[in-house]
């Protein structure tokens, strides 16, 4: 324990250094938490259009275990934006954000915007007449 309030304990990696020793596990945990915090700050400073699932979970503030369990169901049954292979398996963040706004009734959209397709699209037959002949 430091004798003076201004003295700080030295950080050691499990070796004895005077009175204070910080175990290696505590250092690793501190580094992991620091890196997580830095990633969160980087996300806040420079938002990107395409995000990984981990970035998305941080932005919406949901623990990854909770979100991963329901993500597949949201994609298959509720029209949640899917990962884009062209963009490295990332999701388009504006679409994710809009999905949450629509499903929490913050905005309204025309029907069918986020639902899966309901069948084969058809078009009416062309009327027969002098102007609708094949060329």
N, C-alpha and C positions, 0 to 999 in steps of 0.2 A: 504494500500500500504506500503511495507517495506521501512524504511527510509534509510537503508544501502544496497548497491548492493550485499553484501555477505549474507544478510539475505534472507531466503526463506520463502514464505508464508506457514503457517501450513495448513495441510489438515484436514478439519473438515467435518463432515457429516451433514451439514445443521445447525449446532449450531454455535452461535456467538463465535469467538475466536479472540479477538483483532480486527484488521482491516480486516482480510481476511477470507472469507468463500467460500468453494468450495461446490456447491450444490451436493446432493446425485446423481442426474441424471448424472452429469459430471463424478463422480467417477465410476459409473456403465459403462458408455460409454468408459472411459479410461481402465477399467478392461477388457471389451469385446475386445477392439482393441489390448490390450496387449496379451490376450490369443490367438487371431487369429495370431498375429505375432509369438508367441512361437510355435504354431502348424506348421506354415510355416517353421520356422527354424528347427524344429524337422524333418519335411519331407525332408528338404534339407540335413540334416546331415545323416540320416539313411533311404535311400529309401527302400521301401518295394515292394515285388512283387505283392501283391494283395492290391488294393486301393479302398476306398469308393468313391462315386461320388464327395463328397466335396473335398477330397484329389486330385482327378483327375482334377477337375475344377481349383484348386489352381496351380497344376503343369503345366497345359496348359495356365493358365493366362486368363481365360474367366469368366466373371461374371456368377454365378450359375443360375440366371434367364434366361439369354440368352441361356446357354448350355442345361438346362432342357427342354426348348421348342423344341429343335431340336433333342434331344438324341433318342427319340423313333423312329423318322423317320430314323435316321442314322442306328439304329439297324435293322429295318425292311427292308429298301430298299438299304442300302449301305454296309452291312456286318460289321458294327461296332461291336467290341468284346462285348459280352453279360456278364452279371453278372453271377458268378459261385456260385450256391447254396451251394456247398460243402465247399466253403471258405467264408461263412457268407455273401453272396450277394455282393461280391466285384469283381472287374474286374482285370484281369491279366495285369499289367502295361506294360510289354514288348510288348504284343499284341496291346495295345492301342497306344503305341509309334510308332510301326511299321505301324499301320493303317494310322496314320497321315503322316508318311514319304512317304508311297505309294501314298496316295491321294494328296500329295503336290509335287509329282514327285521327291522326294529326292532319292528314290530307286525304282527299278523295280523288279517285281516278275512275275512268269509265270501266264498266265490268269487263272481265276477261284479261286485264292487264297482267296479273301475276298468276293466274290459274293455268294448269296444264291445258294443252289443246283438247277440245271436246270432240274432235272427229275430223274427217276429210272435208276440206273446204270445197264448196261447189259454186258454180256460177250459172246464171240463167242461160237458157238456150238463146241463140241469136234468132231474131225473127227473120223469116224469109221475105225477101223483097229485092228490088233492083239495086239497092245500095249496100246490101249485106252479102253479096256473092263472093265466094273465094276467088282470089286472083291468081 
